[in-house]
Structure formats: C-alpha cells, structure tokens
Amino acid sequence: MADGTLTTAPVRISILGGLGEIGLNLMALEYGGRAIVIDCGVMFPDEPALGMGVFVPDLAWFDRGTAAIDAIILTHAHEDHIGALPHLLRRARAPVYGTQVTLAFARRRLAEGQFGDPVDFRELVPRRPFDAGPFTIEPISVTHSTPESVALAIRTPAGIVIHSGDFKIDDSPVDGWKFDRERLGQLGDEGVGLLMSDSTNVERTGRTGSESSLGPVLHDLAARTHGRFFLSAFSSHLHRIRQVVEVSRKFGRFVVPLGRRMAESVRLGREIGQLQFGPGFFIEPEEAEFIEPRRLTYLASGSQGEPLSALTKVAADAHPRVHLQPGDVVVLSSRFIPGNERTINRLVNRLYKRGAEVVYDAVAPVHVSGHASRDELSELIALTRPRCFVPIHGEYRHLRRHFELAIAAGVAERNCFLLEDGDSLLVTADGARRGNSVPAGRVAIEGVDAGDPAVVGERRMLASEGTVTAIIVLSAKSGKIVAGPDLVSRGLVSGDGGSVHMRGAREELARRLRAMGTRFGANDPRVKEEIVRSLRHYFSDEIGKRPLVIPYVTEI
C-alpha cells in the first residue's frame, strides 16, 4: 500500500525501547504481516559497580515470527540508536538503511560485535523515498550532534507518520547539512496523521545553541594554552572533532587521536569526507613524544570517565606515552550523563592533581546539546500540524512534559498518547488508539558476549547479600565426611570462622548433613543442594540475609 491509498485496517506501532529511558531506542511499524524497524540502540547501566557493559533491548518481539522485517532504518550514528544492531541482525535479517556517516559507524559496530555475516547496507539520501513492504519512507535532513542525521516521513496505509529521530534546529550547522523546514512544512500541508518527536530537552526553555558556537570558545581556550591541548568528546561527534582540528591547524598544532575508538572515528571521518585535512596533520602518539607540547592537540576518548578509556589512563598517570604536565589544558566537551557524575568528578580531580587545567560545561560553555529545546519542539509541531502525537526518546518526566507541550501547541488531548516500552499504538486514517502490550525489556551485555541475566543477578546478590563458601572433604572409600564443614564468608559476617554466626552456621550444616545419614560422593547433587539450602536458611533466619552459597566438595 505504498501508493498512499488509505485503508481501515490499523498500522501497529510497537514500542520496544527508548520510551521511559534515555537510550535503548527501538520501534517497529507493522501492517499486514510486514514490518519496518527504526533504530536499535544500547543504554548504559546505572550500576557500573556490577561490571555490566551495556543494556540492549529484549528482542523477544522478533521471536514471535508474526511479521516479516522489510527494513531496519537508522536515524543517526549514536550508540543509543545503533549499538545493539549486531544483536538484532542475529534475530532478524533485513536491509539496513542509513546515511553515509551512519552506515560507516554501523559497520564499525558490527565488526566490534564480531558479526561476520554479510549485511545488505543501503544508503539514505534526504528527500529520496524508498519502499519497504507496505511503507514508503522518505528521509528528511535534521541537525543533531552527529553528522547526517535524519527524520523519517513514513507513508503508511493509515496516513503519514513522522519520526523525528534525535534533532535540534541548528541554523548554522558546521557542515551545511540543514534542518529541512521546507519539506516538513510541505508534509504538514499534505496532512500528517502522527508525529513522534524527541523529548530529551523538553525541560529546557528557549532554543538549543548552534554546534558552530563552540568554534570561538575552543579558539580562545587553545590561544591561551601554553602546553598540550586535550579535548575529550564522544567519538561520533565529528562536528566537534572537526572544529577542534580547525582551531589546532590555525595555531600550528598536530592532532593526536588517543584511544582506539577515537582513532577509528578520525579514520572514518577522513574516509567519508567529514574531516578534510591534509596528510601528516594527524599523527600517532609515538610521533608526538618528539614534538614540543605547545604544538600538540590530543583528541581523547573517555569524557564520561570510562575505566579503560585513554583519558582515564592519562589522569591516573597510567598511559604508556602521555603524561600530564602543568600548562596542559583538558576540555571535557560533553554533558555529564546522569549516573556518571561521581565517576566524572573523580576524573576531574585526578586531572587537576596531575597539574592540568580542566574545563567542563559547569565552568565554561564547552558543550552544546544536540537535542531540541521547548521552542524548537513547538516549531516542529507547528510545521507538521499532526492529528496525533506521541513523545519519544526520554525518561517518563520528559515524555509527560512533551505530552503537555503538544496539547498547549494545539494537538487535541484525546489524540496525544503517553506511551512507554511495551506499549503499542494502532493508527488508522481516522486517528489512533492504544493496542495490546508487546514484549519489551532489557538484557545486560558484557563485552561482546551476550549477557546472562543470572550473572547480573549474582553480582547484585554479592553486592547486597555477600557470599559463603562451604568446604567439605569426603572419604572416597567410605563416602563419609572426614573434614569440615569449614566456612569462609565475604561481605556477610566476619569471615574467619570464629564469629558467633559462622560457628552457628557450621554447626547447623553439620547437623543437617548427619541427619541425611547416607553415603556421599563428591559429585552427588544432594549434598551440594543441602549445603546451599541449610546455609541460606540459617543466615536468612539469623541476620536477614540470603547470601550466595558456593559448595566445594572433594574426595580423598
């Protein structure tokens, strides 16, 4: 039905991630057993102490097999929109669409995720529609903090649906890729059935600043830096990298990418024409050791204080080639992601202790958001004049405030829908209504391995409940206990076995094992089950804790 003919059957929009949280963006539009998927991102956990890498969306929706996937469409190159792509492609094979920049980062993500199968990548061009099953999708250029971001105008059997992607309205973009007001206004004139719009910055009044406003700030900072100049930002922010490189060229500084992801982003930026600078301008850290500090700029990964990042190593004086000195300036050109504040503050303190001057958003305007503030959100609603509205991309408070903003902007309250992960919306030519719930959630991933929720559960238990190891030695001949049980505790009670509770637990376990009155073997599951059951029972009754119990049974 890509010809625009309207039907009475609804188009189902399933919210699989990104509504009620920052990150994990994933959505599917479905009609007549065919579907398209928009984005597939990760989210960073609030519990880094548990050692988790990232969360990816629960992809159980794709296991139902009720819809054939005709396209996976990526709106831009940020990890919260493309980071889970390898996991999705293992469940649902379909062509992957994105602009040149977005596909370059998507290919890198697949390589990092050890996804070796061939993928059908197809490049998006703004205002050039393409068909995918019953849908016709037209990319529309928008401005954001990573290049070549797009909104999507989707012609469905129920009318036009617009997905904003992440956006702001930047009238002075660094690379000339402009927010296409004209095309969005034309679609508004034609009639938009549903607008789904980015809610991240709805709490901010006015308009978001232009990315190009950072150029003069970086120029002034570099001009007064007598040592090395460091800038740390997300590696996908090629606009920001481009501006600091231009400033460095003006002051005769070589640019040194520091960290694997930053070096790879610079390589990708040069290959696709986003960083058009001559050979010899970018140098390796080994070469930089022979150049005086005032002629060096470092692009360092790790603006969020990630434990293994280049900047964290520099701050700890653990980097093999870079050691901070008085006169060096370090610019953290990113916002503090909620949950990371303590880690970033620790990083800032360490950088100061090394003698560097540290500049970050709280003390100077060295970061500009990539998301629209309230006036821009209202402008998008005014341009498209949608019949129905759904706020997307944000925590619940963001969605609620954007919901209220849309009503104030003239969308009828009955046509505004406050959805969260696991909700669905049924859209027809006459309007929209809520549908049944759909499978949604998150799965922890560590490194490139699929995360096991049981492992995360064990880590959480260790953090809050502690652990007890029980050691028992059996006679291989008689099957009787000849030594133990001995108990060792960590994070529960005094672990040397001499505390009242440890003595009591040992006596209770010994009594339970004697009561079993049978011959044991080291691999007999009954004895291990009894150890776990007895000890968890004891500590739960005595001190209100249910520790992780590790039984160790051996024979002599």
N, C-alpha and C positions, 0 to 999 in steps of 0.2 A: 504493500500500500504506500510505496514511497512517492506516488504521484500526488499525495496530499488529499485524496478522497477521504472524507470523514466517515467513520462507522459508529455504531452504537456500542460495540464491544470495548471494554476499557483497556488502556495500557497500564500495566502494573509497574510501579517503581518500587524496588526493594532496597531498603537502606541497610547495608551490610557493614558499614563502618563510617566514622567521621562525624556523626551527629550525636553530641553529648560529650565530645572529647576533642582535643587538638591532635590531629594525626589519624592514621588508620583509615584513610579515606577510601571508600569502596561503595559502588552503587550499581544496580542493574536495572535496565529498562526492558520489559518483556511484553511480547504480543504474539499471540497465535503460535506458541511453542518456539519462538525465536527471540533472541535477546542480544543486547549490547551491554558492555561493562565499561564504566567510567572510573579510571584510576584504580590503583591497588597499592596502598601505602603502608608504612610501618608507624609505630608510636614508641617513644622511649619511655621506659618504666619509671615510676616514682620510687622504686625500691632498688636502687643500684647496689646497695649492700648485699643483696641476694645474688649478685653476679649475673643477672639476666642481661642479655644483649638488648633485644627489642621485642616488642609485641608485633605480631602480624594478625590480620583478620582471620577469624574462624571461617573456613571456606566450605562448611557443611552444605550451604545452599547449592553449591555446584555439584554435590554428590547426588542430588535428587534426580538429575537427568531429565527434568521436565522441560528444559529449554535448551536448544542448540545455540551456542555462542557464536555470533557472526563477526564480532569485532571487540577488541579491547582498546579503548581510546584514552590516551594520557594527555592531561591538560597542560602539564609542565614538569620540570625536571627535579623537583624537590623529593626527598626521600619519603615524606609522608604521603606522597602520591604515586611513587614508582617503586618504593623499596621492597614491596612484597611481590613484585611481578614474577620472580622465579617460582615462588610457591603457587601462584595462580596458574601459571603455564603448565605446571605438573598436573593440575586438575582439569584444565580447560584449554585446549589448543585452539587458537584463533589468530587472525592477523592482528598485529599490534600497530596502532596508528599514533603518530606524534610528530611534532615539528622536528627539524633537523637537530637542534640542540637537545631536545627532549630524548630523541632516539639515541643520540650519542651517549647520554648518561644512562639510558635504559640498557644499552649494550654492555656498558661497564658493570651495571648492577647484575646482569645475568652472568657475566664472567666471574664476578666475585661470589655469586651464589652457586658456582660450579654447574651451571645449566649448559650442557654441551649440545643439546639437540638444535637443529636449525629452526629459526624463527622467521616468520614472514613479516618483516618490518615494512610499513608503508608511510611515506612522508605526508604530513598535513600541510596544506597551503591555505592561508586565510582567504575566505570568500570562494573557495573551490569546493563545492559539495561533493559527497560521495555516498553511495548506497551501501547499506549493511542490513540484509534481511528486509523487514518491513519498514525500516527507518532510512531517512536521508539526513546526513549530518553535515552541517556547514561550520567549519572553524572560523572564529572571529578573533582578530588580534586584540589582546588586552595587555596592559602593563602590570608587571609584578617585579619581584626582586631577582628573578632568574629570567634569562632571555627567552624570547619566542613563546610566551605563554598565550593560551587561547581559552576563550569561552566557546561553548558549543550551542548552536541552534539546531535542534533536532526536530525534523518534521516527522510526526507520528500519525498513525491513523486516527488519533484523538486531537490533533492540532499541534501547534508549535510549542515545544518545551525548550527553554533556555537554561543551560547550566553555566554559571558564571566562571567556574574554576576559581582559583585564587587571583585576586586582582586589586589594583587601585587605579585611579585615573591620573596618570602622570603626563602632563602636557609638555614636559621637556625630557623625554627618555634619552638615555645615554647613547643608544644605538639607532634611534629613529623609528623603532617599532612602536607605533602609536596605538592608543586605545581607540577602537573604531566606533566612535559615537554615531557616525552617519549610518552604518549598517544596522546597528542596534535600534536606531530610531526608525529605519525603514521596516524592520521586523515588527516594531511596535505599531506602526501604521497598518501593517498587514493583519495583526491580531495575534497576540501571544497568549496561549492558554495557561502556561505555568512558567514562573520564574523561580529558579533555585539559586540563592545568592550567598556568597561568602560572608560569614558573620564574625570573623576573628576580631576585627577592630571596632565593632559596633559601640563599645563603651567610650570611644574617643570622639569628641566633638570636632566639628570643622572638617578639614581635609588633610590627608596624609602628604607629607613633603615629597618633593621630587628626588629620585635617586641622584640626579645630577647635582643636587645641592651639597653633596658630600665632597665634590671636587675641590672647592675653595678651602674647606676645613682641612682636608688631607694636605693640601698645598701649604697651608700655614704651619701645620704640625711638622711636615718634612723640612720646611725652611729653617725652623729653629732647632732641629735635631742635629747635634754635633757628632753623635755616634751612629750606630746602626738603627735603622727604622724598621720595626716589625708591624705587620698588620695581620690580625687573625680574624677570619670570617668563614662562613660556610663555603666549602669549596665549590658549590654550584653557583655562587653569586658572581658570575663572570662580569657583570656590570661593575661591581665594586672592585674586583681584581683589575679590570681594565683601567679604572680611574687611578688607582694607586700606581699602576705601571706607568701611566702617562705622567704623573707627578714625578716619579722616580727618574724617568728619562729627562725631564726638564732640569733636574738637579744633578744629572750625571751619575746616577746610581744604577748598578747592576741589580737585577732581581733574582732572588734565590728562592724557589719553591721548597718548602720544608715540610716533609710528611708525604707519605705515599699518595693519599687521596688528593692533596693539593697539587702535587706534581702531575698526577694523572689529569686533573681538571685543567691545568695550564696546557698540557699537551692536547687535550680535546679542544680547548678554546682556540688554540693556534690552528688546528686542523680544519675547524669549521669556520674560520674567519672572524671569530669574536675577539681574538687577541692578535691584531695585525701589527706585529713588531718584528724588526729585523733579526737575523741570526746573530748570535753572540750576546744578545741583550739579556737573555735568561741564562743563568749559569748554575752549576752544581755546587752543593755545599763544600765539596773538596776544593774547588777552584776559589771559593770565597775566602778560604783561610789565608790566601796570599794577597788579598786586597784590603786596603785600609778601610776601617769601619765606616767612615763618613761617605763612602761610595757604595754602600750596600743597603738594599731593602730585602727583607725576608717576608715571604708570604707563608704564614704558619697555620697549619690545621690545629684545632683544639680550643676554639673560643668558648666552649662550654665546659672546659676543664676535664675532658675525657681522659681517663687514666693513662692510656698508652699513646696519647697524641704527642706531636712534636713539641707544641708549646708547653705542655705539662712537663716533658722531659727537660726542656730548657730551664723552666722555673725551678726544677729540682736539681739543676746542675748535673743532670744525668745524660745529656745529649753528647754523643761522641765528638761532635765537631763545632758546636755552638755554645759559647759561654758568655752570659750577660756581663756587661761592664757599666760603670757609671757613665752617663751620657747617652745610653741607649734609650729609645722610646718604644713602648709596646702599646699598640692600639687594638682594643677588643671591639671590633666593628660588628656587633650582633647584639640582639636583646638577650637578657637572661631568661632562658626558658624556665617557666615555673617548675619547681622541684630541683633545679640545678643551682639555686642561689648559693647554698653553702659551699658547694664544690668550686664554683667560680670565685667566690670571695677568698677561699683558701689559695686558689691560683694567683689572684691579685696580690695577696700578702706575700707569697713566695717570690713573685716577680719584683716587688719592692725591696725585699730583703737582698736580692741579687744586685741592687743598685740601679735598677731601671726606673724610668718614669712610666707610669701606667695610665692610659687614657681610655675611658669607657663611657657608656651612654649616660651614666649618672653625673658625670663631671664635665662632659663636652658633647656636642651634637655629632657623634661619630657613627651613628646608626640611623637609618631611615627604614621604617616599616614598609613591607611590600603589600600591605592589606589596606583596603578602603576604610576610611572613617565615615562618620554618620552622613555628612553632606554628600559624599560620593555614593554611598549606598542609596540615599534618597534619589540621587540623579539617575542611577541605573533603573530604579523603579519608574521614574518619570519618563525615561527614554522608551522602555519596553511596554509600559502600561498593561501589566499582566492581569488576566482574570483571576488567577490563583497564585499563591505564593507559599514557598517553603524555605525557611532559613537553613543553611547548611554550613559545614566547616566551623565548629565551635563547641565549647562546653555549653551546658544547659542554660547558664545565665546569659551567654551570648545569643543563643537561639531565641530565648524569651524576649530579650530587648529588641532583637531584629524583627521578631514577630510583631511587637508593638509598634516599631517604626513603620512597618509596611502598612499597618492599619491607619496610622497617622498620615501616611502618604497617599491614602485613598483606596487601598485594596479592601474590599468588603471583609469584615471579620470572619464571616462564615466560610470565606474562601481562603483563609490563611490557616496553615496546618503546622503545628509544632510537633515534629517527628523526632524520634531517637533511633539508635541502632536496633534492628529487629522489627521496626515498623514497616508498613508498606502503604502506598497510596495508589488508588485506582482513578485514572484520569480518563474522562470522556470529553466529547465535544461540548457538553453542557456544563462541565465543572469537574469536581473531584470529590472523593470520599475516602476515608480510611479503609484499608483492607486488612486481611488477616496478618498475624505476626509471621515472621520468617526467621530461620536460624541465623543467629549473629552472635559474635563474641570475640575473644582474643586468645591467642596462643603465644606463649613465650618461646623465643628463639635465642639460642646462644651460639655465636659464631655463625658458621654456615650450616650447622646441624639443626634439624627440626627439634624444637624444644618439647620436652615431655612435661606436661603439667604436674606429674607426680614428683619430678625432680624439684620444681619450684616449690611445691608443697613441702617437700622435705627440708628445703632451705629455710622456708618460713618457720617450720617447726623447730629447727635448730636455733633460729634466732630468738624465738619466744619461749620454747619449752626445754631446750637443752638435749643432751644425749647421754645414754648409759650403755656401756659395753659390758657384757657378761661373758666371762671366760670359764669354761668347764673342760676338764680333761677326763676322758673315759679310758677304761682298760679295754684294749682290743680283744682280749681273751674272754673276760667275764662280762663286759658291757656295763660295768658299774662305774660310778663316779669315783675317781681316785684323787682328784684335786679340784678345789673350787666348791661352789661358785665364787669367783672373785669379780668384783665390780669396779669399774672406772667410770667416773662421771665428768662431763664437761658442760658448763653453763647451767647446771641444775642445783647441786649442793656441793659441799666440799668433796673433791674427787679422790682423796687419798684412801678412802675406805674406812676411815676412823670416825666419821660423824655418826650421830645417832640415827639419822635416816638411812645412811648407807649400811650400817650394821643391821638395822631392822629389815631393809630390803633383802640383804643377803640371807638372813635367817628365814624370811618368808619364802624366798625362792627355794632354798634348800628343803624346807618342809614340803613345799608343793612337789618337788621332784621326787622326794622319798615316797610321797603318797601315791605317785604313779606306779611304784613297785614293779618295774619291768626292766628287762634288758634293753640297753640303748645302743645305737650305732651313731657314729659321727654325722652321718647323712640322714638320720631319722628325723623327718619333719616334725614329729610330735614333740620332741624335746625343745626344739627351737621355738615352736609355737607356744609352748608352756612358759618358756623364758620371757617372751615378749608379753604374753597375757599377764603373767604374775607381776612383772615389774611395772608395767603401765598401770595396772590395778592398784598396786601399792602406792606409787607416787601420786596418783590421782586422789586416792583417799586421804593420804597423809599431808600433802602440801599443795594439792590442787593443780598439779602439773601432769601432762601426758607426754613424756619425753620420747624422742626417737630411740628405740632399743635395738642394739646390734648384738645378736647372739654369736658367740665364737665357740664352737665345739670341736675338739680334736681328740685323737686317739693315740695311745702309746702302747 
